[in-house]
Amino acid sequence: MTDTDPVGAILRSAWVVIPAWREAGVVRGVVERLRAICPRVVVVDDGSPDETSREALAGGAVVLRHAVNLGQGASLQTGIDFALLEGGEYIFTFDADGQHDPESLARMARILVEHNVDVVLGSRWLGTVEAMPPLRKFVLKAAVVFTRYQSGLRLTDTHNGLRLFTRKAASRIRITQSRMAHASELLDQIGALKLRYAEAPVKISYSEYSLQKGQKISGLFRVLLDIFYARWTR
């Protein structure tokens, strides 16, 4: 990328917000790979009882820590608030468990530039999915159908943690659902605020670690329950 490349300029100046809970075994590597592409990374340790904060610091991230576990939505809002206070013009969100590919950030930045939008949402269904269990695919596809109906946004993927916001968009959005319902809440707000959005193809790789940690059957159906909860409490 050249110095005049707008995609390169976004990647060099953006903040990447990573919510993390009990990710000591992987978060350092995630941060190091990210910082090779986008140097400004903030990890929000959501009250982890392990060495998540220490490992994130060792990887080169700025680390914020919740005294108690508040949930992923709350962690994202903490990180976004920090990035805005630091003057961030662009803010990515990125998962801590190693499923996301840092190379996806450049594709998302290019979509933002080419389509002149406020928000870019990652889509695994437009991109690449590796080792996804069939049950998770079913639940995520069901979530797409319901969330498209709920939000009115014509999306192919509705529960993907890879996102890119301009400062304008990030300043107007406010996450109040602290746990997994925040994903649907974000889409509702994008629609209600009439923010311009586009999707970008991204790569998601499921691993034994991520499946053991967060993708159990009970967790999958909790995603759908959280969607319904978010709608009923609007």
Steps between C-alpha positions, in 0.01 A plus 500: 500500500626850420490799729215642292292184523183584700469139617849512646420832665192349668693199627781712643267739680212274610450347842413131529278422799522145637264388779660216693410266782726213604708515181847477657598207278441676169462876540871583474528333160179666381632843600842444342350392167261794502767758581699393194210642297331752729732619781242655735332220696304529824399186690217531751552227759151431633596400853697190400628282787806396294796683342306651208608857584867407540507305174326779307753752633784270401360494146512880484137595563363776716303317771187616679353281770152462645508423872223243448366311201246725324459325164622541145270788413622702797861423410451620145348827620791554741748446218312721254477780757876476554574508126281808457671676791834423335380675185442188292348574160440130426421219743506126432355235731673162508456181703771378738476125443700475178209432264540824307764559233687833534529515121123561493557852634649619171204364305261677734690828472492476121122446502462807724700713255343365181140518622535816714304351791488556876518134605647186346377166634697182451323208333630147525243388243646736239850392596654183641394274786727223626396207723155633594286241682167435320291599803669838526439560131132425548466734799687785330292466184184512714635810673548667160137443406362634826737795530438611142130506581560683827748763380391541139864476388570279199795308639648156444664471845359653817713366787853567384738679735701654215378857447640835388350832608585852400528743788161646402331160528679392818410829670130457429467132593458408866505136613269440796458123472800375695507142378443327164184698421729792419551362148133541413486834681785634286315409181178655630685824567669502160155478343332750733780755456497446122874441494641394166631145513655230287621144551850369438611139447704379797661176613387313812694194617353284775748319722489240775574780747215725389255211480585390853489853635196660348312302239317233698141411413364697795697804389371476145137509604576776749584718199144458371352558845702820530363621165143452623587665831649802326184543295265467797695753709536771234 
